[in-house]
Amino acid sequence: MTKHVALSAIFDFLSEQTLEKVQFNKFEYTVSESAAAIHLDGIADSFSTIALQSDQFGASKVLKDIIFSNIVIDSETGRVTFSVSA
C-alpha cells in the first residue's frame, strides 16, 4: 500500500509566510522514508527582504534546517535572486 502525501499544508504555509516583496519561481519537494525536503528558487527586491524572509521562515516551527544560498543581484533588474532549502 502506498502512502499518500498531501502537499496542501506546505502550500498553505508558503502562502501565509512568504513576504509580499518575495516571489518564488521554482518549487521542488522530495520525500524519503525518513524526511521530506523542499527547495525553492526566488527573487526579492533587496538583500534586506531576503533577511526578513529568512527570519519569517525561521520563526515558524514548520521548517527545519533552513538554508538561504545562491544570493545574487540580477544585473538587468537590480533584484536579488536566491535559493532556499529546508
Secondary structure, DSSP 4 states (H G I P E B T S, - for coil): -PPP---HHHHHHHHHHS-TTEEEEEEEEEE-SS-EEEEEEEEES-HHHHHHHHHHHHHSSS--S-EEEEEEE-TTT--EEEEEE-
